[in-house]
Amino acid sequence: MFKLTATFLAALLSSTALATPALAPVPANTGVAQAPDAITIFTGCNDLNLSGTCFDWTSTVLPSGCGDFRSSGQDDSLTSARSAPGIQCTLFADPGCTGRSQLIVGTVNDLRTVGFDDTATSFNCAST
């Protein structure tokens, strides 16, 4: 589903942008237009196996900065999650990317298996 070319990823990672990027939750599969250089870095869903209500989080730079699930109504409701290829995301139990944390690399179809179901409030992502 996600496809990043090595050239694109290298260009993205070598960006000299100093501002913290604005992370944007976009409901999955809605056809909502995104910035032309934005990539989906993380998908979070409120049911098992990436189902139920899902949001794709996009960014134009990595590391992504701290994102807050409260802005999408997903605070303490994630049950499954996926980071894009070549990207790892850390979920945090508290706002501001603080508190207990859980690293996500690839797909976790059931966050209960890692003790983080209905727990995440914020996150950040970086290249692997």
Backbone atoms as SQL, in Angstrom:
CREATE TABLE atoms (id INTEGER PRIMARY KEY, chain TEXT, resi INTEGER, resn TEXT, atom TEXT, x REAL, y REAL, z REAL);
INSERT INTO atoms VALUES
  (1, 'A', 1, 'MET', 'N', 0.807, -1.183, 0.000),
  (2, 'A', 1, 'MET', 'CA', 0.000, 0.000, 0.000),
  (3, 'A', 1, 'MET', 'C', 0.860, 1.261, 0.000),
  (4, 'A', 2, 'PHE', 'N', 1.957, 1.261, 0.776),
  (5, 'A', 2, 'PHE', 'CA', 2.842, 2.416, 0.817),
  (6, 'A', 2, 'PHE', 'C', 4.033, 2.152, -0.079),
  (7, 'A', 3, 'LYS', 'N', 4.452, 3.147, -0.822),
  (8, 'A', 3, 'LYS', 'CA', 5.604, 2.976, -1.681),
  (9, 'A', 3, 'LYS', 'C', 6.463, 4.225, -1.587),
  (10, 'A', 4, 'LEU', 'N', 7.658, 4.053, -1.071),
  (11, 'A', 4, 'LEU', 'CA', 8.615, 5.143, -0.989),
  (12, 'A', 4, 'LEU', 'C', 9.830, 4.757, -1.804),
  (13, 'A', 5, 'THR', 'N', 10.260, 5.620, -2.661),
  (14, 'A', 5, 'THR', 'CA', 11.476, 5.321, -3.399),
  (15, 'A', 5, 'THR', 'C', 12.667, 5.781, -2.582),
  (16, 'A', 6, 'ALA', 'N', 13.800, 5.152, -2.808),
  (17, 'A', 6, 'ALA', 'CA', 15.008, 5.506, -2.062),
  (18, 'A', 6, 'ALA', 'C', 15.384, 6.958, -2.318),
  (19, 'A', 7, 'THR', 'N', 15.234, 7.428, -3.550),
  (20, 'A', 7, 'THR', 'CA', 15.574, 8.806, -3.889),
  (21, 'A', 7, 'THR', 'C', 14.677, 9.780, -3.141),
  (22, 'A', 8, 'PHE', 'N', 13.369, 9.500, -3.135),
  (23, 'A', 8, 'PHE', 'CA', 12.429, 10.376, -2.440),
  (24, 'A', 8, 'PHE', 'C', 12.734, 10.414, -0.952),
  (25, 'A', 9, 'LEU', 'N', 12.962, 9.238, -0.368),
  (26, 'A', 9, 'LEU', 'CA', 13.235, 9.174, 1.062),
  (27, 'A', 9, 'LEU', 'C', 14.536, 9.895, 1.394),
  (28, 'A', 10, 'ALA', 'N', 15.564, 9.729, 0.574),
  (29, 'A', 10, 'ALA', 'CA', 16.837, 10.411, 0.814),
  (30, 'A', 10, 'ALA', 'C', 16.646, 11.927, 0.731),
  (31, 'A', 11, 'ALA', 'N', 15.873, 12.388, -0.248),
  (32, 'A', 11, 'ALA', 'CA', 15.616, 13.818, -0.373),
  (33, 'A', 11, 'ALA', 'C', 14.828, 14.327, 0.825),
  (34, 'A', 12, 'LEU', 'N', 13.874, 13.547, 1.261),
  (35, 'A', 12, 'LEU', 'CA', 13.060, 13.927, 2.404),
  (36, 'A', 12, 'LEU', 'C', 13.916, 14.039, 3.661),
  (37, 'A', 13, 'LEU', 'N', 14.797, 13.081, 3.864),
  (38, 'A', 13, 'LEU', 'CA', 15.620, 13.070, 5.066),
  (39, 'A', 13, 'LEU', 'C', 16.718, 14.119, 5.041),
  (40, 'A', 14, 'SER', 'N', 17.123, 14.567, 3.864),
  (41, 'A', 14, 'SER', 'CA', 18.187, 15.561, 3.788),
  (42, 'A', 14, 'SER', 'C', 17.641, 16.981, 3.759),
  (43, 'A', 15, 'SER', 'N', 16.345, 17.132, 3.955),
  (44, 'A', 15, 'SER', 'CA', 15.707, 18.445, 3.958),
  (45, 'A', 15, 'SER', 'C', 16.354, 19.334, 5.010),
  (46, 'A', 16, 'THR', 'N', 16.488, 20.606, 4.687),
  (47, 'A', 16, 'THR', 'CA', 17.080, 21.543, 5.640),
  (48, 'A', 16, 'THR', 'C', 16.012, 22.328, 6.381),
  (49, 'A', 17, 'ALA', 'N', 14.756, 21.906, 6.263),
  (50, 'A', 17, 'ALA', 'CA', 13.674, 22.602, 6.964),
  (51, 'A', 17, 'ALA', 'C', 13.919, 22.553, 8.465),
  (52, 'A', 18, 'LEU', 'N', 13.803, 23.709, 9.129),
  (53, 'A', 18, 'LEU', 'CA', 14.046, 23.773, 10.555),
  (54, 'A', 18, 'LEU', 'C', 12.761, 23.847, 11.360),
  (55, 'A', 19, 'ALA', 'N', 11.672, 24.201, 10.741),
  (56, 'A', 19, 'ALA', 'CA', 10.410, 24.326, 11.458),
  (57, 'A', 19, 'ALA', 'C', 9.850, 22.948, 11.776),
  (58, 'A', 20, 'THR', 'N', 9.160, 22.848, 12.890),
  (59, 'A', 20, 'THR', 'CA', 8.495, 21.601, 13.237),
  (60, 'A', 20, 'THR', 'C', 7.344, 21.408, 12.267),
  (61, 'A', 21, 'PRO', 'N', 7.252, 20.238, 11.634),
  (62, 'A', 21, 'PRO', 'CA', 6.205, 20.028, 10.642),
  (63, 'A', 21, 'PRO', 'C', 4.838, 19.955, 11.299),
  (64, 'A', 22, 'ALA', 'N', 3.845, 20.314, 10.521),
  (65, 'A', 22, 'ALA', 'CA', 2.469, 20.173, 10.996),
  (66, 'A', 22, 'ALA', 'C', 1.996, 18.788, 10.612),
  (67, 'A', 23, 'LEU', 'N', 1.688, 17.969, 11.602),
  (68, 'A', 23, 'LEU', 'CA', 1.145, 16.647, 11.339),
  (69, 'A', 23, 'LEU', 'C', -0.336, 16.796, 11.118),
  (70, 'A', 24, 'ALA', 'N', -0.849, 16.032, 10.180),
  (71, 'A', 24, 'ALA', 'CA', -2.251, 16.162, 9.851),
  (72, 'A', 24, 'ALA', 'C', -2.937, 14.809, 9.835),
  (73, 'A', 25, 'PRO', 'N', -3.972, 14.632, 10.674),
  (74, 'A', 25, 'PRO', 'CA', -4.734, 13.401, 10.569),
  (75, 'A', 25, 'PRO', 'C', -5.702, 13.506, 9.412),
  (76, 'A', 26, 'VAL', 'N', -5.738, 12.492, 8.589),
  (77, 'A', 26, 'VAL', 'CA', -6.647, 12.464, 7.454),
  (78, 'A', 26, 'VAL', 'C', -7.407, 11.157, 7.528),
  (79, 'A', 27, 'PRO', 'N', -8.747, 11.205, 7.580),
  (80, 'A', 27, 'PRO', 'CA', -9.485, 9.943, 7.592),
  (81, 'A', 27, 'PRO', 'C', -9.038, 9.069, 6.431),
  (82, 'A', 28, 'ALA', 'N', -8.744, 7.814, 6.702),
  (83, 'A', 28, 'ALA', 'CA', -8.240, 6.907, 5.683),
  (84, 'A', 28, 'ALA', 'C', -9.264, 6.702, 4.577),
  (85, 'A', 29, 'ASN', 'N', -8.772, 6.566, 3.360),
  (86, 'A', 29, 'ASN', 'CA', -9.589, 6.229, 2.195),
  (87, 'A', 29, 'ASN', 'C', -10.724, 7.197, 1.915),
  (88, 'A', 30, 'THR', 'N', -10.499, 8.502, 2.142),
  (89, 'A', 30, 'THR', 'CA', -11.556, 9.465, 1.864),
  (90, 'A', 30, 'THR', 'C', -11.284, 10.283, 0.615),
  (91, 'A', 31, 'GLY', 'N', -10.092, 10.142, 0.044),
  (92, 'A', 31, 'GLY', 'CA', -9.761, 10.923, -1.131),
  (93, 'A', 31, 'GLY', 'C', -9.469, 12.379, -0.813),
  (94, 'A', 32, 'VAL', 'N', -9.220, 12.712, 0.456),
  (95, 'A', 32, 'VAL', 'CA', -8.907, 14.077, 0.844),
  (96, 'A', 32, 'VAL', 'C', -7.553, 14.456, 0.266),
  (97, 'A', 33, 'ALA', 'N', -7.482, 15.615, -0.384),
  (98, 'A', 33, 'ALA', 'CA', -6.228, 16.064, -0.982),
  (99, 'A', 33, 'ALA', 'C', -5.229, 16.411, 0.110),
  (100, 'A', 34, 'GLN', 'N', -3.974, 16.028, -0.104),
  (101, 'A', 34, 'GLN', 'CA', -2.905, 16.319, 0.828),
  (102, 'A', 34, 'GLN', 'C', -1.851, 17.150, 0.123),
  (103, 'A', 35, 'ALA', 'N', -0.943, 17.726, 0.907),
  (104, 'A', 35, 'ALA', 'CA', 0.168, 18.462, 0.315),
  (105, 'A', 35, 'ALA', 'C', 0.892, 17.534, -0.647),
  (106, 'A', 36, 'PRO', 'N', 1.336, 18.059, -1.807),
  (107, 'A', 36, 'PRO', 'CA', 1.940, 17.194, -2.820),
  (108, 'A', 36, 'PRO', 'C', 3.164, 16.422, -2.338),
  (109, 'A', 37, 'ASP', 'N', 3.901, 16.950, -1.363),
  (110, 'A', 37, 'ASP', 'CA', 5.090, 16.261, -0.884),
  (111, 'A', 37, 'ASP', 'C', 4.859, 15.524, 0.438),
  (112, 'A', 38, 'ALA', 'N', 3.619, 15.472, 0.904),
  (113, 'A', 38, 'ALA', 'CA', 3.313, 14.765, 2.155),
  (114, 'A', 38, 'ALA', 'C', 3.277, 13.261, 1.910),
  (115, 'A', 39, 'ILE', 'N', 3.764, 12.519, 2.883),
  (116, 'A', 39, 'ILE', 'CA', 3.677, 11.060, 2.827),
  (117, 'A', 39, 'ILE', 'C', 2.927, 10.566, 4.063),
  (118, 'A', 40, 'THR', 'N', 2.241, 9.451, 3.918),
  (119, 'A', 40, 'THR', 'CA', 1.594, 8.844, 5.062),
  (120, 'A', 40, 'THR', 'C', 2.672, 8.156, 5.884),
  (121, 'A', 41, 'ILE', 'N', 2.771, 8.551, 7.156),
  (122, 'A', 41, 'ILE', 'CA', 3.801, 7.981, 8.016),
  (123, 'A', 41, 'ILE', 'C', 3.233, 6.987, 9.020),
  (124, 'A', 42, 'PHE', 'N', 1.931, 7.120, 9.328),
  (125, 'A', 42, 'PHE', 'CA', 1.340, 6.296, 10.380),
  (126, 'A', 42, 'PHE', 'C', -0.156, 6.159, 10.143),
  (127, 'A', 43, 'THR', 'N', -0.667, 4.958, 10.374),
  (128, 'A', 43, 'THR', 'CA', -2.109, 4.712, 10.324),
  (129, 'A', 43, 'THR', 'C', -2.525, 4.125, 11.664),
  (130, 'A', 44, 'GLY', 'N', -3.565, 4.676, 12.246),
  (131, 'A', 44, 'GLY', 'CA', -4.089, 4.173, 13.518),
  (132, 'A', 44, 'GLY', 'C', -5.573, 3.895, 13.391),
  (133, 'A', 45, 'CYS', 'N', -6.020, 2.764, 13.944),
  (134, 'A', 45, 'CYS', 'CA', -7.423, 2.352, 13.849),
  (135, 'A', 45, 'CYS', 'C', -7.958, 1.960, 15.222),
  (136, 'A', 46, 'ASN', 'N', -9.274, 2.088, 15.383),
  (137, 'A', 46, 'ASN', 'CA', -9.863, 1.786, 16.688),
  (138, 'A', 46, 'ASN', 'C', -10.364, 0.351, 16.816),
  (139, 'A', 47, 'ASP', 'N', -10.131, -0.491, 15.810),
  (140, 'A', 47, 'ASP', 'CA', -10.474, -1.905, 15.877),
  (141, 'A', 47, 'ASP', 'C', -9.271, -2.746, 15.470),
  (142, 'A', 48, 'LEU', 'N', -9.366, -4.044, 15.699),
  (143, 'A', 48, 'LEU', 'CA', -8.308, -4.985, 15.336),
  (144, 'A', 48, 'LEU', 'C', -8.056, -4.990, 13.834),
  (145, 'A', 49, 'ASN', 'N', -6.856, -5.379, 13.451),
  (146, 'A', 49, 'ASN', 'CA', -6.488, -5.621, 12.051),
  (147, 'A', 49, 'ASN', 'C', -6.704, -4.413, 11.150),
  (148, 'A', 50, 'LEU', 'N', -6.357, -3.243, 11.659),
  (149, 'A', 50, 'LEU', 'CA', -6.469, -2.001, 10.894),
  (150, 'A', 50, 'LEU', 'C', -7.870, -1.813, 10.318),
  (151, 'A', 51, 'SER', 'N', -8.875, -2.001, 11.177),
  (152, 'A', 51, 'SER', 'CA', -10.261, -1.825, 10.746),
  (153, 'A', 51, 'SER', 'C', -10.976, -0.869, 11.697),
  (154, 'A', 52, 'GLY', 'N', -12.240, -0.614, 11.417),
  (155, 'A', 52, 'GLY', 'CA', -12.996, 0.358, 12.193),
  (156, 'A', 52, 'GLY', 'C', -12.702, 1.748, 11.676),
  (157, 'A', 53, 'THR', 'N', -12.694, 2.718, 12.550),
  (158, 'A', 53, 'THR', 'CA', -12.357, 4.084, 12.180),
  (159, 'A', 53, 'THR', 'C', -10.845, 4.223, 12.162),
  (160, 'A', 54, 'CYS', 'N', -10.304, 4.588, 11.004),
  (161, 'A', 54, 'CYS', 'CA', -8.852, 4.713, 10.837),
  (162, 'A', 54, 'CYS', 'C', -8.496, 6.118, 10.377),
  (163, 'A', 55, 'PHE', 'N', -7.322, 6.563, 10.783),
  (164, 'A', 55, 'PHE', 'CA', -6.784, 7.832, 10.313),
  (165, 'A', 55, 'PHE', 'C', -5.368, 7.602, 9.813),
  (166, 'A', 56, 'ASP', 'N', -5.041, 8.229, 8.682),
  (167, 'A', 56, 'ASP', 'CA', -3.679, 8.257, 8.163),
  (168, 'A', 56, 'ASP', 'C', -3.066, 9.576, 8.596),
  (169, 'A', 57, 'TRP', 'N', -1.892, 9.523, 9.202),
  (170, 'A', 57, 'TRP', 'CA', -1.175, 10.738, 9.606),
  (171, 'A', 57, 'TRP', 'C', -0.089, 10.988, 8.580),
  (172, 'A', 58, 'THR', 'N', -0.006, 12.213, 8.098),
  (173, 'A', 58, 'THR', 'CA', 0.953, 12.560, 7.059),
  (174, 'A', 58, 'THR', 'C', 1.950, 13.594, 7.573),
  (175, 'A', 59, 'SER', 'N', 3.088, 13.641, 6.900),
  (176, 'A', 59, 'SER', 'CA', 4.107, 14.630, 7.231),
  (177, 'A', 59, 'SER', 'C', 4.942, 14.891, 5.993),
  (178, 'A', 60, 'THR', 'N', 5.582, 16.029, 5.956),
  (179, 'A', 60, 'THR', 'CA', 6.467, 16.360, 4.846),
  (180, 'A', 60, 'THR', 'C', 7.938, 16.194, 5.204),
  (181, 'A', 61, 'VAL', 'N', 8.240, 16.004, 6.497),
  (182, 'A', 61, 'VAL', 'CA', 9.629, 15.817, 6.928),
  (183, 'A', 61, 'VAL', 'C', 9.698, 14.763, 8.028),
  (184, 'A', 62, 'LEU', 'N', 10.875, 14.175, 8.180),
  (185, 'A', 62, 'LEU', 'CA', 11.148, 13.247, 9.277),
  (186, 'A', 62, 'LEU', 'C', 12.395, 13.723, 10.000),
  (187, 'A', 63, 'PRO', 'N', 12.497, 13.636, 11.310),
  (188, 'A', 63, 'PRO', 'CA', 11.456, 13.146, 12.196),
  (189, 'A', 63, 'PRO', 'C', 10.232, 14.050, 12.154),
  (190, 'A', 64, 'SER', 'N', 9.099, 13.489, 12.536),
  (191, 'A', 64, 'SER', 'CA', 7.819, 14.159, 12.340),
  (192, 'A', 64, 'SER', 'C', 7.481, 15.193, 13.395),
  (193, 'A', 65, 'GLY', 'N', 8.138, 15.169, 14.519),
  (194, 'A', 65, 'GLY', 'CA', 7.686, 15.995, 15.626),
  (195, 'A', 65, 'GLY', 'C', 6.595, 15.242, 16.366),
  (196, 'A', 66, 'CYS', 'N', 6.074, 15.834, 17.404),
  (197, 'A', 66, 'CYS', 'CA', 5.093, 15.153, 18.250),
  (198, 'A', 66, 'CYS', 'C', 3.676, 15.392, 17.722),
  (199, 'A', 67, 'GLY', 'N', 2.966, 14.298, 17.450),
  (200, 'A', 67, 'GLY', 'CA', 1.572, 14.377, 17.028),
  (201, 'A', 67, 'GLY', 'C', 0.662, 14.027, 18.186),
  (202, 'A', 68, 'ASP', 'N', -0.557, 14.540, 18.154),
  (203, 'A', 68, 'ASP', 'CA', -1.493, 14.345, 19.256),
  (204, 'A', 68, 'ASP', 'C', -2.772, 13.705, 18.742),
  (205, 'A', 69, 'PHE', 'N', -3.090, 12.525, 19.234),
  (206, 'A', 69, 'PHE', 'CA', -4.287, 11.810, 18.795),
  (207, 'A', 69, 'PHE', 'C', -5.579, 12.490, 19.234),
  (208, 'A', 70, 'ARG', 'N', -5.507, 13.397, 20.187),
  (209, 'A', 70, 'ARG', 'CA', -6.718, 14.084, 20.628),
  (210, 'A', 70, 'ARG', 'C', -7.328, 14.899, 19.500),
  (211, 'A', 71, 'SER', 'N', -6.502, 15.414, 18.566),
  (212, 'A', 71, 'SER', 'CA', -7.025, 16.237, 17.474),
  (213, 'A', 71, 'SER', 'C', -7.875, 15.444, 16.491),
  (214, 'A', 72, 'SER', 'N', -7.724, 14.118, 16.472),
  (215, 'A', 72, 'SER', 'CA', -8.526, 13.284, 15.564),
  (216, 'A', 72, 'SER', 'C', -9.584, 12.481, 16.318),
  (217, 'A', 73, 'GLY', 'N', -9.667, 12.682, 17.626),
  (218, 'A', 73, 'GLY', 'CA', -10.618, 11.926, 18.419),
  (219, 'A', 73, 'GLY', 'C', -10.161, 10.501, 18.700),
  (220, 'A', 74, 'GLN', 'N', -8.870, 10.202, 18.469),
  (221, 'A', 74, 'GLN', 'CA', -8.352, 8.852, 18.680),
  (222, 'A', 74, 'GLN', 'C', -7.637, 8.684, 20.014),
  (223, 'A', 75, 'ASP', 'N', -7.680, 9.691, 20.861),
  (224, 'A', 75, 'ASP', 'CA', -7.027, 9.621, 22.159),
  (225, 'A', 75, 'ASP', 'C', -7.527, 8.407, 22.940),
  (226, 'A', 76, 'ASP', 'N', -6.606, 7.582, 23.386),
  (227, 'A', 76, 'ASP', 'CA', -6.929, 6.383, 24.176),
  (228, 'A', 76, 'ASP', 'C', -7.914, 5.447, 23.479),
  (229, 'A', 77, 'SER', 'N', -7.853, 5.365, 22.141),
  (230, 'A', 77, 'SER', 'CA', -8.786, 4.474, 21.446),
  (231, 'A', 77, 'SER', 'C', -8.126, 3.599, 20.382),
  (232, 'A', 78, 'LEU', 'N', -6.806, 3.711, 20.178),
  (233, 'A', 78, 'LEU', 'CA', -6.144, 2.896, 19.157),
  (234, 'A', 78, 'LEU', 'C', -6.076, 1.435, 19.576),
  (235, 'A', 79, 'THR', 'N', -6.425, 0.553, 18.642),
  (236, 'A', 79, 'THR', 'CA', -6.344, -0.885, 18.878),
  (237, 'A', 79, 'THR', 'C', -5.405, -1.557, 17.890),
  (238, 'A', 80, 'SER', 'N', -5.170, -0.928, 16.735),
  (239, 'A', 80, 'SER', 'CA', -4.202, -1.441, 15.766),
  (240, 'A', 80, 'SER', 'C', -3.490, -0.259, 15.127),
  (241, 'A', 81, 'ALA', 'N', -2.269, -0.512, 14.635),
  (242, 'A', 81, 'ALA', 'CA', -1.452, 0.580, 14.118),
  (243, 'A', 81, 'ALA', 'C', -0.472, 0.068, 13.069),
  (244, 'A', 82, 'ARG', 'N', -0.062, 1.001, 12.179),
  (245, 'A', 82, 'ARG', 'CA', 0.932, 0.646, 11.168),
  (246, 'A', 82, 'ARG', 'C', 1.797, 1.863, 10.877),
  (247, 'A', 83, 'SER', 'N', 3.110, 1.640, 10.885),
  (248, 'A', 83, 'SER', 'CA', 4.036, 2.671, 10.415),
  (249, 'A', 83, 'SER', 'C', 4.387, 2.334, 8.966),
  (250, 'A', 84, 'ALA', 'N', 4.648, 3.348, 8.177),
  (251, 'A', 84, 'ALA', 'CA', 4.992, 3.158, 6.770),
  (252, 'A', 84, 'ALA', 'C', 6.357, 2.483, 6.654),
  (253, 'A', 85, 'PRO', 'N', 6.617, 1.811, 5.534),
  (254, 'A', 85, 'PRO', 'CA', 7.926, 1.183, 5.334),
  (255, 'A', 85, 'PRO', 'C', 9.061, 2.197, 5.503),
  (256, 'A', 86, 'GLY', 'N', 10.079, 1.793, 6.226),
  (257, 'A', 86, 'GLY', 'CA', 11.234, 2.662, 6.445),
  (258, 'A', 86, 'GLY', 'C', 11.025, 3.689, 7.546),
  (259, 'A', 87, 'ILE', 'N', 9.883, 3.609, 8.229),
  (260, 'A', 87, 'ILE', 'CA', 9.551, 4.574, 9.280),
  (261, 'A', 87, 'ILE', 'C', 9.186, 3.810, 10.551),
  (262, 'A', 88, 'GLN', 'N', 9.662, 4.305, 11.686),
  (263, 'A', 88, 'GLN', 'CA', 9.264, 3.749, 12.980),
  (264, 'A', 88, 'GLN', 'C', 8.577, 4.851, 13.774),
  (265, 'A', 89, 'CYS', 'N', 7.539, 4.488, 14.482),
  (266, 'A', 89, 'CYS', 'CA', 6.794, 5.460, 15.276),
  (267, 'A', 89, 'CYS', 'C', 6.750, 4.996, 16.722),
  (268, 'A', 90, 'THR', 'N', 6.803, 5.948, 17.616),
  (269, 'A', 90, 'THR', 'CA', 6.685, 5.652, 19.037),
  (270, 'A', 90, 'THR', 'C', 5.381, 6.238, 19.534),
  (271, 'A', 91, 'LEU', 'N', 4.543, 5.384, 20.129),
  (272, 'A', 91, 'LEU', 'CA', 3.302, 5.815, 20.753),
  (273, 'A', 91, 'LEU', 'C', 3.596, 6.169, 22.203),
  (274, 'A', 92, 'PHE', 'N', 2.924, 7.202, 22.714),
  (275, 'A', 92, 'PHE', 'CA', 3.098, 7.632, 24.104),
  (276, 'A', 92, 'PHE', 'C', 1.750, 7.670, 24.803),
  (277, 'A', 93, 'ALA', 'N', 1.741, 7.338, 26.081),
  (278, 'A', 93, 'ALA', 'CA', 0.508, 7.312, 26.852),
  (279, 'A', 93, 'ALA', 'C', 0.004, 8.704, 27.222),
  (280, 'A', 94, 'ASP', 'N', 0.891, 9.695, 27.222),
  (281, 'A', 94, 'ASP', 'CA', 0.518, 11.041, 27.655),
  (282, 'A', 94, 'ASP', 'C', 0.739, 12.069, 26.549),
  (283, 'A', 95, 'PRO', 'N', 0.097, 13.238, 26.665),
  (284, 'A', 95, 'PRO', 'CA', 0.309, 14.311, 25.681),
  (285, 'A', 95, 'PRO', 'C', 1.775, 14.759, 25.651),
  (286, 'A', 96, 'GLY', 'N', 2.169, 15.359, 24.543),
  (287, 'A', 96, 'GLY', 'CA', 3.514, 15.908, 24.430),
  (288, 'A', 96, 'GLY', 'C', 4.599, 14.871, 24.282),
  (289, 'A', 97, 'CYS', 'N', 4.221, 13.668, 23.827),
  (290, 'A', 97, 'CYS', 'CA', 5.181, 12.571, 23.638),
  (291, 'A', 97, 'CYS', 'C', 5.931, 12.273, 24.937),
  (292, 'A', 98, 'THR', 'N', 5.147, 12.093, 25.988),
  (293, 'A', 98, 'THR', 'CA', 5.698, 11.762, 27.307),
  (294, 'A', 98, 'THR', 'C', 4.961, 10.553, 27.874),
  (295, 'A', 99, 'GLY', 'N', 5.481, 10.023, 28.950),
  (296, 'A', 99, 'GLY', 'CA', 4.857, 8.889, 29.608),
  (297, 'A', 99, 'GLY', 'C', 5.306, 7.569, 29.014),
  (298, 'A', 100, 'ARG', 'N', 4.609, 6.523, 29.400),
  (299, 'A', 100, 'ARG', 'CA', 4.920, 5.171, 28.911),
  (300, 'A', 100, 'ARG', 'C', 4.886, 5.174, 27.383),
  (301, 'A', 101, 'SER', 'N', 5.760, 4.368, 26.756),
  (302, 'A', 101, 'SER', 'CA', 5.849, 4.393, 25.295),
  (303, 'A', 101, 'SER', 'C', 5.914, 2.985, 24.704),
  (304, 'A', 102, 'GLN', 'N', 5.598, 2.918, 23.412),
  (305, 'A', 102, 'GLN', 'CA', 5.643, 1.657, 22.673),
  (306, 'A', 102, 'GLN', 'C', 6.113, 1.941, 21.244),
  (307, 'A', 103, 'LEU', 'N', 7.188, 1.298, 20.832),
  (308, 'A', 103, 'LEU', 'CA', 7.705, 1.444, 19.475),
  (309, 'A', 103, 'LEU', 'C', 6.868, 0.621, 18.503),
  (310, 'A', 104, 'ILE', 'N', 6.533, 1.227, 17.355),
  (311, 'A', 104, 'ILE', 'CA', 5.787, 0.552, 16.296),
  (312, 'A', 104, 'ILE', 'C', 6.652, 0.564, 15.037),
  (313, 'A', 105, 'VAL', 'N', 6.986, -0.626, 14.546),
  (314, 'A', 105, 'VAL', 'CA', 7.714, -0.766, 13.280),
  (315, 'A', 105, 'VAL', 'C', 6.905, -1.743, 12.438),
  (316, 'A', 106, 'GLY', 'N', 6.309, -1.259, 11.367),
  (317, 'A', 106, 'GLY', 'CA', 5.436, -2.104, 10.564),
  (318, 'A', 106, 'GLY', 'C', 4.034, -2.123, 11.129),
  (319, 'A', 107, 'THR', 'N', 3.371, -3.281, 11.068),
  (320, 'A', 107, 'THR', 'CA', 1.971, -3.398, 11.476),
  (321, 'A', 107, 'THR', 'C', 1.827, -4.149, 12.792),
  (322, 'A', 108, 'VAL', 'N', 1.026, -3.591, 13.676),
  (323, 'A', 108, 'VAL', 'CA', 0.616, -4.284, 14.899),
  (324, 'A', 108, 'VAL', 'C', -0.910, -4.377, 14.809),
  (325, 'A', 109, 'ASN', 'N', -1.414, -5.566, 14.510),
  (326, 'A', 109, 'ASN', 'CA', -2.850, -5.752, 14.308),
  (327, 'A', 109, 'ASN', 'C', -3.656, -5.761, 15.597),
  (328, 'A', 110, 'ASP', 'N', -2.994, -5.912, 16.728),
  (329, 'A', 110, 'ASP', 'CA', -3.683, -5.940, 18.021),
  (330, 'A', 110, 'ASP', 'C', -2.739, -5.358, 19.071),
  (331, 'A', 111, 'LEU', 'N', -2.975, -4.117, 19.454),
  (332, 'A', 111, 'LEU', 'CA', -2.097, -3.460, 20.426),
  (333, 'A', 111, 'LEU', 'C', -2.199, -4.079, 21.817),
  (334, 'A', 112, 'ARG', 'N', -3.178, -4.954, 22.046),
  (335, 'A', 112, 'ARG', 'CA', -3.233, -5.676, 23.326),
  (336, 'A', 112, 'ARG', 'C', -2.008, -6.566, 23.484),
  (337, 'A', 113, 'THR', 'N', -1.470, -7.072, 22.358),
  (338, 'A', 113, 'THR', 'CA', -0.329, -7.986, 22.425),
  (339, 'A', 113, 'THR', 'C', 0.923, -7.306, 22.967),
  (340, 'A', 114, 'VAL', 'N', 0.972, -5.975, 22.901),
  (341, 'A', 114, 'VAL', 'CA', 2.124, -5.241, 23.436),
  (342, 'A', 114, 'VAL', 'C', 1.721, -4.360, 24.619),
  (343, 'A', 115, 'GLY', 'N', 0.513, -4.573, 25.138),
  (344, 'A', 115, 'GLY', 'CA', 0.066, -3.843, 26.317),
  (345, 'A', 115, 'GLY', 'C', -0.213, -2.376, 26.077),
  (346, 'A', 116, 'PHE', 'N', -0.654, -2.021, 24.853),
  (347, 'A', 116, 'PHE', 'CA', -0.872, -0.601, 24.561),
  (348, 'A', 116, 'PHE', 'C', -2.237, -0.326, 23.930),
  (349, 'A', 117, 'ASP', 'N', -3.184, -1.240, 24.073),
  (350, 'A', 117, 'ASP', 'CA', -4.533, -1.040, 23.539),
  (351, 'A', 117, 'ASP', 'C', -5.229, 0.092, 24.290),
  (352, 'A', 118, 'ASP', 'N', -5.879, 0.988, 23.550),
  (353, 'A', 118, 'ASP', 'CA', -6.629, 2.104, 24.132),
  (354, 'A', 118, 'ASP', 'C', -5.778, 2.925, 25.101),
  (355, 'A', 119, 'THR', 'N', -4.515, 3.147, 24.760),
  (356, 'A', 119, 'THR', 'CA', -3.583, 3.819, 25.651),
  (357, 'A', 119, 'THR', 'C', -2.941, 5.058, 25.025),
  (358, 'A', 120, 'ALA', 'N', -2.677, 5.048, 23.722),
  (359, 'A', 120, 'ALA', 'CA', -1.891, 6.106, 23.081),
  (360, 'A', 120, 'ALA', 'C', -2.612, 7.458, 23.059),
  (361, 'A', 121, 'THR', 'N', -1.861, 8.504, 23.393),
  (362, 'A', 121, 'THR', 'CA', -2.365, 9.875, 23.334),
  (363, 'A', 121, 'THR', 'C', -1.553, 10.709, 22.363),
  (364, 'A', 122, 'SER', 'N', -0.275, 10.390, 22.207),
  (365, 'A', 122, 'SER', 'CA', 0.583, 11.155, 21.296),
  (366, 'A', 122, 'SER', 'C', 1.599, 10.209, 20.655),
  (367, 'A', 123, 'PHE', 'N', 2.305, 10.719, 19.651),
  (368, 'A', 123, 'PHE', 'CA', 3.280, 9.874, 18.937),
  (369, 'A', 123, 'PHE', 'C', 4.299, 10.745, 18.205),
  (370, 'A', 124, 'ASN', 'N', 5.416, 10.118, 17.842),
  (371, 'A', 124, 'ASN', 'CA', 6.351, 10.745, 16.901),
  (372, 'A', 124, 'ASN', 'C', 6.914, 9.641, 16.015),
  (373, 'A', 125, 'CYS', 'N', 7.375, 10.023, 14.842),
  (374, 'A', 125, 'CYS', 'CA', 7.897, 9.068, 13.873),
  (375, 'A', 125, 'CYS', 'C', 9.232, 9.557, 13.322),
  (376, 'A', 126, 'ALA', 'N', 10.070, 8.597, 12.952),
  (377, 'A', 126, 'ALA', 'CA', 11.373, 8.898, 12.363),
  (378, 'A', 126, 'ALA', 'C', 11.726, 7.774, 11.387),
  (379, 'A', 127, 'SER', 'N', 12.719, 8.008, 10.575),
  (380, 'A', 127, 'SER', 'CA', 13.161, 6.955, 9.653),
  (381, 'A', 127, 'SER', 'C', 13.900, 5.873, 10.430),
  (382, 'A', 128, 'THR', 'N', 13.844, 4.647, 9.900),
  (383, 'A', 128, 'THR', 'CA', 14.529, 3.533, 10.573),
  (384, 'A', 128, 'THR', 'C', 15.976, 3.468, 10.157);
